[in-house]
Amino acid sequence: MYLALQVAREVALLITRVIFIRDNFLVEFTFKRGDIMNWIELKSEDQLNVIKEQSKLKPQVIFKHSTRCSISAMAKGRLERSAAPDNADFYFLDLIAHRGISNKISSEFSVFHESPQILLIKNGECIYDESHGSISMDEIKEQVSA
């Protein structure tokens, strides 16, 4: 029965409603997602210069995502179900389609390539990066505010 709860958390709908019977009682859960992420698609290496410049005005977040990886899909889902800070731009990089950009990110910001991976850019430098299960919107918010 608790599997239904986990599945509901992973579904990418605005509102998910799960109803089941447990011990002869009707049990209902309603989950509401956070604000929908306004991803900026990262499709060219030229955008990295824009990210560096914009990071002098406000934090820039890059999420490197593999469309072939279930862990990456879960990390993306966790981010999308959380309210993102208003004072940061969020970029989405499809690693499968744009591996060259991922390599450029590694060299430009002196980070080891991982997937999934989140990077926070401030004043032209990567000040925070995490991967896999360590990706957390709460931690991103804390780092953005620091």
C-alpha distance (Angstrom), angle and dihedral (degrees) to the residues before:
residue distance angle dihedral
M1 . . .
Y2 3.77 . .
L3 3.79 89.4 .
A4 3.80 87.4 73.0
L5 3.79 88.9 58.8
Q6 3.81 92.4 52.7
V7 3.79 92.6 46.4
A8 3.80 90.6 50.2
R9 3.79 90.5 54.8
E10 3.80 91.5 53.7
V11 3.81 96.5 48.5
A12 3.79 112.9 104.7
L13 3.81 98.4 -138.7
L14 3.79 124.6 120.1
I15 3.79 91.3 -121.5
T16 3.78 123.9 16.6
R17 3.77 120.1 -167.4
V18 3.79 121.3 -166.3
I19 3.79 122.1 -173.2
F20 3.78 124.6 -179.0
I21 3.80 140.1 149.3
R22 3.79 118.9 -109.5
D23 3.79 123.1 175.1
N24 3.84 89.6 -12.0
F25 3.82 92.3 -56.1
L26 3.77 126.7 113.4
V27 3.80 108.1 -120.9
E28 3.78 121.0 -165.2
F29 3.80 129.3 -174.4
T30 3.78 125.1 -174.5
F31 3.79 119.4 -167.1
K32 3.77 123.9 -167.7
R33 3.77 121.6 -160.8
G34 3.75 123.2 -132.5
D35 3.76 119.4 -111.2
I36 3.78 113.2 -47.4
M37 3.79 109.9 -98.4
N38 3.76 114.5 -110.3
W39 3.79 96.6 -146.2
I40 3.79 118.7 -169.1
E41 3.79 106.0 -147.2
L42 3.81 112.6 -125.4
K43 3.81 104.8 -144.5
S44 3.80 106.8 148.2
E45 3.78 139.2 42.0
D46 3.82 88.5 -126.7
Q47 3.80 88.3 69.3
L48 3.81 89.0 66.1
N49 3.82 88.9 68.9
V50 3.81 89.2 51.0
I51 3.82 90.0 49.6
K52 3.82 91.0 51.0
E53 3.81 92.0 49.9
Q54 3.82 94.8 43.5
S55 3.81 90.0 48.8
K56 3.80 87.5 69.1
L57 3.82 87.8 63.5
K58 3.81 100.7 35.9
P59 3.81 137.4 -9.7
Q60 3.81 118.1 -79.6
V61 3.81 121.3 -151.6
I62 3.81 123.4 -159.2
F63 3.80 120.3 -163.8
K64 3.81 112.7 -164.4
H65 3.81 108.1 -156.2
S66 3.79 133.3 -174.6
T67 3.79 111.0 -151.7
R68 3.83 88.1 -156.9
C69 3.81 96.5 57.1
S70 3.81 124.6 84.8
I71 3.83 91.6 -159.5
S72 3.79 89.0 55.5
A73 3.82 90.4 49.3
M74 3.80 90.7 51.6
A75 3.83 91.9 48.9
K76 3.81 90.3 49.7
G77 3.80 90.1 48.6
R78 3.82 91.9 51.1
L79 3.80 90.3 51.8
E80 3.78 92.7 47.4
R81 3.80 92.7 51.1
S82 3.79 91.5 55.2
A83 3.77 127.9 75.2
A84 3.79 108.7 -106.4
P85 3.80 120.6 -139.2
D86 3.81 111.7 -97.2
N87 3.78 93.1 -139.6
A88 3.83 96.4 66.5
D89 3.80 136.6 65.9
F90 3.81 117.1 -131.4
Y91 3.80 120.0 -146.8
F92 3.80 124.2 -165.9
L93 3.81 120.6 -152.2
D94 3.81 120.3 -167.6
L95 3.81 100.0 -149.2
I96 3.78 94.7 -163.9
A97 3.80 93.1 55.7
H98 3.82 96.5 36.6
R99 3.80 110.4 30.6
G100 3.82 90.9 146.8
I101 3.80 90.8 60.9
S102 3.80 89.9 50.8
N103 3.81 90.0 53.2
K104 3.82 90.0 49.1
I105 3.83 90.2 50.7
S106 3.81 89.5 53.5
S107 3.80 92.3 52.7
E108 3.83 97.8 38.0
F109 3.80 95.1 49.4
S110 3.84 99.1 29.7
V111 3.80 95.5 -121.9
F112 3.78 130.7 138.0
H113 3.83 112.6 -112.3
E114 3.81 113.9 -106.8
S115 3.78 135.0 158.6
P116 2.89 125.7 -111.7
Q117 3.78 94.0 23.4
I118 3.79 136.3 161.0
L119 3.81 122.7 -156.0
L120 3.80 128.2 -171.9
I121 3.80 114.9 -153.4
K122 3.81 121.0 -162.0
N123 3.80 126.2 168.2
G124 3.80 91.0 -4.3
E125 3.81 95.7 -54.7
C126 3.78 136.2 95.6
I127 3.80 104.8 -114.4
Y128 3.81 97.5 171.5
D129 3.79 137.3 22.6
E130 3.79 134.0 169.6
S131 3.76 136.8 169.6
H132 3.79 143.5 -157.2
G133 3.82 115.5 -7.9
S134 3.80 92.5 -1.8
I135 3.81 91.6 71.1
S136 3.80 106.2 110.3
M137 3.81 132.0 164.5
D138 3.81 89.4 -147.8
E139 3.81 90.0 58.1
I140 3.81 91.3 45.0
K141 3.82 89.8 52.7
E142 3.80 90.5 49.6
Q143 3.81 92.1 49.6
V144 3.82 92.6 45.5
S145 3.82 89.9 53.0
A146 3.82 94.4 46.5
